[in-house]
Amino acid sequence: MPDGPSGDFRAFSARCGRDPLRVQGPGGNTSMKIGDVLWIKASGTQLADAEDAPIFVAVDHAAARRELRGVGDGTCHAAVIDKSHGLRPSIETTFHALIDWPVVAHTHSVSTLVHAISPEGRMAAKEKLAGLPVAFVPYRKPGLPLTKAIADAMTPETQVFILANHGLIIAGPDVTAVDALMADVEARLDLPPAGAAPSEPANAPPTGHSWISEVSNLAIDRRTMALAFAGSYYPDHVVFLGPALRNTPESGRPAFISPGIGLALRDDATPAQRAMVQCLHDVLARLPKNWTAEPLGHDAEAELLDWDAEKYRQALAARNH
């Protein structure tokens, strides 16, 4: 078995995973190419655990690239070098294999998402990121469809990818370069949150639920609440919270907004679901008032909800916590 990724790569991955403005729960993934091996985060694991647990899977890089050409099913399961641990490579392994840079980091950066869910935001991002080797990629379902869209948008020099309604990819020659470039991109895209200070509702929450005071503005600010009811804006929201939030409890849904009162989360909600509630607040609270937001839409949501790869990730995330 080849040696695993370097200590500085694991430390960088863990820092990304511990920052909720970069990664929420089991979201995001990082990879490092060492010789013929692509080390990639396993599906359902957490980047925050990169220094403490064996969360990276060794994949045959050439075999993973062949899956881009239709040799295989696009999951890269067959490209795993040591199958004895039972872990699956990230559902986004194909784009890590496609991008030739040695280190690749994909996050669901809040500062990026604010821009990526909005047509006005994407235009603003092009101005803010001028001078960087950046490509803008339209929304596609994660996996091979997204990888093909990235291939169409990139050049060999591209190191920054803004994924519409999805997030950020940074690539580079080493960990230090990727870390610095990610910080630069996020600083350029940074927007301050707006809205009232968090407050604890006076009303008792429904049985089996608790109010999440940190995101109470989702229920207080009329524009923010309307956006939360209008749809979902990125894949992990759909995977862990379902489509647009509702204003009453529903079977199988972990959270709902009680207008004018607060957001209630089921007491048995997973840490990933709690993280995605916070992410929704963090994104919508930063959306400028003169920007619109484009939901994924019912067809894209249905693709994600019916996808076995995401059901596996949900189950593993729940089991690990």
C-alpha positions as CSV (number, residue, x, y, z in Angstrom):
1,M,0.0,0.0,0.0
2,P,1.5,3.4,-0.9
3,D,2.2,6.0,1.7
4,G,-0.7,8.4,2.5
5,P,-0.9,12.1,2.0
6,S,1.5,14.4,3.7
7,G,1.0,15.9,7.2
8,D,0.7,19.5,5.9
9,F,-2.1,18.3,3.5
10,R,-3.9,16.6,6.4
11,A,-3.6,19.7,8.6
12,F,-4.9,22.0,5.8
13,S,-7.8,19.6,5.1
14,A,-8.7,19.6,8.8
15,R,-8.5,23.4,9.1
16,C,-11.0,23.6,6.2
17,G,-13.2,21.1,7.7
18,R,-13.3,22.9,11.1
19,D,-14.3,26.2,9.6
20,P,-18.1,26.3,9.1
21,L,-17.6,29.2,6.6
22,R,-15.7,26.8,4.4
23,V,-17.2,23.3,5.0
24,Q,-20.3,22.1,6.7
25,G,-20.5,18.6,8.2
26,P,-19.4,15.9,5.7
27,G,-19.3,18.4,2.8
28,G,-16.3,19.3,0.7
29,N,-13.3,17.2,-0.3
30,T,-9.6,17.5,-0.8
31,S,-7.1,15.4,-2.8
32,M,-3.4,15.0,-3.3
33,K,-1.7,13.2,-6.2
34,I,1.5,11.3,-5.3
35,G,3.0,9.5,-8.2
36,D,0.3,7.3,-9.8
37,V,-1.9,7.5,-6.7
38,L,-4.7,10.0,-6.1
39,W,-5.5,10.3,-2.4
40,I,-9.1,11.6,-2.0
41,K,-11.4,12.1,1.0
42,A,-13.8,9.2,1.4
43,S,-17.6,9.8,0.9
44,G,-19.4,10.5,4.1
45,T,-16.3,11.3,6.2
46,Q,-15.5,14.7,7.6
47,L,-12.5,16.9,6.6
48,A,-12.3,18.0,10.2
49,D,-11.1,14.5,11.1
50,A,-8.2,14.5,8.6
51,E,-5.5,14.5,11.2
52,D,-7.2,12.0,13.5
53,A,-8.8,9.4,11.3
54,P,-8.1,7.5,8.1
55,I,-10.5,9.5,5.9
56,F,-8.5,9.4,2.7
57,V,-8.8,6.6,0.1
58,A,-6.0,5.7,-2.4
59,V,-7.3,5.7,-6.0
60,D,-5.4,4.6,-9.1
61,H,-5.2,8.0,-10.9
62,A,-5.0,6.6,-14.4
63,A,-8.0,4.4,-13.8
64,A,-10.0,7.3,-12.4
65,R,-9.2,9.4,-15.5
66,R,-10.4,6.5,-17.7
67,E,-13.8,6.8,-16.0
68,L,-14.0,10.3,-17.6
69,R,-14.0,8.6,-20.9
70,G,-16.8,6.1,-20.0
71,V,-14.6,3.2,-18.8
72,G,-16.5,2.5,-15.6
73,D,-19.6,3.9,-14.0
74,G,-18.1,7.3,-12.9
75,T,-18.0,6.5,-9.2
76,C,-14.3,5.4,-9.3
77,H,-15.2,2.5,-6.9
78,A,-13.3,0.2,-9.2
79,A,-10.2,2.5,-9.1
80,V,-9.8,2.1,-5.3
81,I,-6.4,0.4,-4.7
82,D,-7.2,-1.2,-1.3
83,K,-10.8,-2.2,-1.0
84,S,-10.4,-3.9,2.3
85,H,-11.4,-0.8,4.4
86,G,-14.8,-0.6,2.6
87,L,-14.7,3.2,2.1
88,R,-15.9,4.7,-1.1
89,P,-14.1,7.6,-2.7
90,S,-15.9,10.9,-2.8
91,I,-18.6,11.2,-5.4
92,E,-16.6,14.0,-6.9
93,T,-13.4,12.0,-7.5
94,T,-13.6,12.4,-11.2
95,F,-13.0,16.1,-11.2
96,H,-10.1,15.7,-8.8
97,A,-8.7,13.2,-11.3
98,L,-9.4,15.6,-14.2
99,I,-7.6,18.6,-12.7
100,D,-3.9,18.1,-13.2
101,W,-2.6,20.2,-10.3
102,P,-1.1,18.1,-7.5
103,V,-3.4,19.5,-4.7
104,V,-7.1,20.1,-5.2
105,A,-9.5,21.4,-2.5
106,H,-13.3,21.7,-2.9
107,T,-15.3,23.6,-0.3
108,H,-18.8,24.9,0.1
109,S,-17.4,28.3,1.0
110,V,-20.1,30.6,2.3
111,S,-18.5,33.6,0.7
112,T,-18.5,31.8,-2.6
113,L,-22.0,30.4,-2.3
114,V,-23.4,33.9,-1.7
115,H,-22.1,34.8,-5.2
116,A,-22.7,31.4,-6.8
117,I,-26.4,31.2,-6.1
118,S,-27.1,34.7,-7.7
119,P,-26.7,35.9,-11.3
120,E,-25.7,39.3,-10.0
121,G,-23.3,37.6,-7.6
122,R,-21.6,35.7,-10.3
123,M,-21.1,38.9,-12.3
124,A,-19.7,40.6,-9.2
125,A,-17.4,37.6,-8.6
126,K,-15.9,38.0,-12.1
127,E,-15.0,41.5,-11.3
128,K,-13.6,40.7,-7.8
129,L,-11.5,37.8,-9.0
130,A,-10.1,39.6,-12.1
131,G,-6.5,38.7,-12.6
132,L,-6.8,35.2,-11.1
133,P,-6.8,32.0,-13.2
134,V,-10.5,31.5,-12.7
135,A,-13.2,29.6,-14.5
136,F,-17.0,29.9,-13.9
137,V,-18.8,26.6,-14.2
138,P,-22.6,26.2,-14.6
139,Y,-24.6,24.1,-12.2
140,R,-24.5,20.3,-12.9
141,K,-25.3,17.4,-10.8
142,P,-22.2,16.3,-8.8
143,G,-20.2,13.5,-10.2
144,L,-19.6,13.0,-14.0
145,P,-22.0,15.7,-15.1
146,L,-20.2,18.3,-13.1
147,T,-16.8,17.0,-14.1
148,K,-17.7,17.4,-17.8
149,A,-18.8,21.0,-17.2
150,I,-15.5,21.7,-15.5
151,A,-13.6,20.1,-18.4
152,D,-15.5,22.5,-20.8
153,A,-14.7,25.6,-18.7
154,M,-11.1,25.0,-17.7
155,T,-7.7,25.5,-19.2
156,P,-4.4,24.0,-18.1
157,E,-3.7,27.2,-16.1
158,T,-7.1,27.3,-14.2
159,Q,-6.6,27.1,-10.5
160,V,-9.9,28.7,-9.2
161,F,-13.3,27.3,-10.1
162,I,-16.6,29.0,-9.1
163,L,-19.3,26.4,-9.3
164,A,-22.8,27.9,-9.8
165,N,-25.1,26.8,-6.9
166,H,-22.4,24.6,-5.5
167,G,-19.1,26.1,-4.2
168,L,-15.4,26.6,-4.8
169,I,-12.5,24.5,-6.1
170,I,-8.9,25.7,-5.6
171,A,-6.0,23.8,-7.2
172,G,-2.2,24.3,-7.1
173,P,1.2,22.9,-7.0
174,D,1.4,22.3,-3.2
175,V,-0.5,22.8,0.0
176,T,1.0,26.2,0.7
177,A,0.0,27.6,-2.6
178,V,-3.6,26.2,-2.4
179,D,-4.0,27.5,1.2
180,A,-2.9,31.0,0.2
181,L,-5.0,31.1,-3.0
182,M,-8.1,30.0,-1.1
183,A,-7.6,32.7,1.5
184,D,-7.2,35.3,-1.3
185,V,-10.3,34.2,-3.1
186,E,-12.4,34.2,0.1
187,A,-11.1,37.7,1.1
188,R,-12.1,39.1,-2.3
189,L,-15.5,37.5,-2.1
190,D,-16.2,38.3,1.6
191,L,-19.5,39.9,2.5
192,P,-20.6,40.8,6.0
193,P,-23.8,39.2,7.4
194,A,-26.8,41.5,7.9
195,G,-29.9,41.2,10.0
196,A,-31.0,41.4,13.7
197,A,-28.9,39.8,16.4
198,P,-29.9,36.2,17.2
199,S,-32.7,35.8,19.8
200,E,-34.4,32.9,21.6
201,P,-38.1,32.7,20.9
202,A,-40.4,33.1,23.9
203,N,-42.7,30.4,22.7
204,A,-42.1,26.8,23.6
205,P,-40.9,24.7,20.6
206,P,-43.1,21.9,19.2
207,T,-42.7,18.6,20.9
208,G,-39.5,16.8,19.7
209,H,-38.0,20.1,18.4
210,S,-35.7,22.8,19.7
211,W,-35.3,26.4,18.6
212,I,-32.0,27.2,17.0
213,S,-31.5,30.8,18.2
214,E,-28.4,31.4,16.1
215,V,-30.5,31.3,12.9
216,S,-33.6,33.0,14.3
217,N,-33.2,35.7,11.6
218,L,-34.4,33.2,9.0
219,A,-37.8,33.5,10.7
220,I,-37.7,37.3,11.5
221,D,-36.4,38.9,8.4
222,R,-39.2,38.8,5.7
223,R,-36.8,38.7,2.7
224,T,-34.6,36.1,4.2
225,M,-37.6,33.9,5.2
226,A,-39.1,34.2,1.7
227,L,-35.8,33.0,0.2
228,A,-35.7,30.1,2.5
229,F,-39.3,29.1,1.5
230,A,-38.6,29.7,-2.2
231,G,-36.3,26.7,-2.8
232,S,-32.9,25.1,-2.1
233,Y,-29.8,26.7,-3.5
234,Y,-27.0,24.1,-3.4
235,P,-26.8,20.3,-3.3
236,D,-26.0,19.6,0.4
237,H,-29.1,21.6,1.5
238,V,-31.2,19.1,-0.5
239,V,-29.3,16.1,0.7
240,F,-29.5,16.8,4.4
241,L,-32.5,19.1,4.8
242,G,-34.7,18.2,1.8
243,P,-36.0,20.9,-0.6
244,A,-37.2,24.3,0.5
245,L,-38.0,24.7,4.2
246,R,-41.7,24.6,5.2
247,N,-43.6,26.6,7.8
248,T,-44.9,23.6,9.7
249,P,-43.4,20.3,10.9
250,E,-43.4,17.5,8.3
251,S,-42.6,13.8,8.6
252,G,-39.1,13.1,7.5
253,R,-38.1,16.8,7.5
254,P,-35.6,17.8,10.2
255,A,-36.4,21.5,10.3
256,F,-39.1,24.1,9.7
257,I,-39.5,27.8,10.1
258,S,-42.3,29.3,12.3
259,P,-42.8,32.7,10.7
260,G,-42.0,35.6,13.1
261,I,-40.8,33.1,15.8
262,G,-37.8,31.0,14.9
263,L,-36.4,27.9,13.2
264,A,-37.1,24.6,14.9
265,L,-34.8,21.6,14.5
266,R,-35.8,18.1,15.4
267,D,-34.1,16.9,18.6
268,D,-32.8,13.8,16.7
269,A,-31.3,15.8,13.9
270,T,-27.8,14.9,12.9
271,P,-24.8,17.2,13.2
272,A,-24.8,17.5,9.4
273,Q,-28.4,18.7,9.4
274,R,-27.6,21.3,12.1
275,A,-24.6,22.4,10.1
276,M,-26.7,22.9,7.0
277,V,-29.3,25.0,8.9
278,Q,-26.5,27.3,10.0
279,C,-25.1,27.4,6.5
280,L,-28.4,28.5,5.0
281,H,-28.5,31.3,7.5
282,D,-24.9,32.3,6.9
283,V,-25.5,32.4,3.1
284,L,-28.8,34.2,3.0
285,A,-27.8,36.7,5.7
286,R,-24.9,37.8,3.4
287,L,-27.0,38.1,0.1
288,P,-27.1,41.8,-0.8
289,K,-30.6,43.3,-1.1
290,N,-30.2,44.1,-4.8
291,W,-29.2,40.5,-5.7
292,T,-31.6,37.8,-6.6
293,A,-31.2,34.1,-5.7
294,E,-31.7,31.2,-8.1
295,P,-33.0,27.9,-6.5
296,L,-31.8,24.6,-7.9
297,G,-35.3,23.7,-9.1
298,H,-37.5,20.6,-8.7
299,D,-35.7,18.5,-11.3
300,A,-32.3,19.1,-9.8
301,E,-33.6,18.4,-6.3
302,A,-35.2,15.1,-7.5
303,E,-31.9,14.0,-9.0
304,L,-30.2,14.5,-5.7
305,L,-32.9,12.9,-3.5
306,D,-33.1,9.8,-5.7
307,W,-29.3,9.3,-5.9
308,D,-27.9,6.2,-4.2
309,A,-24.5,7.8,-3.8
310,E,-26.0,10.6,-1.7
311,K,-28.2,8.2,0.3
312,Y,-24.9,6.4,1.2
313,R,-23.3,9.6,2.3
314,Q,-26.3,10.5,4.4
315,A,-26.3,7.1,6.1
316,L,-22.6,7.2,6.8
317,A,-22.7,10.7,8.1
318,A,-25.5,9.8,10.5
319,R,-23.8,6.6,11.6
320,N,-20.5,8.4,12.4
321,H,-22.2,10.7,14.8
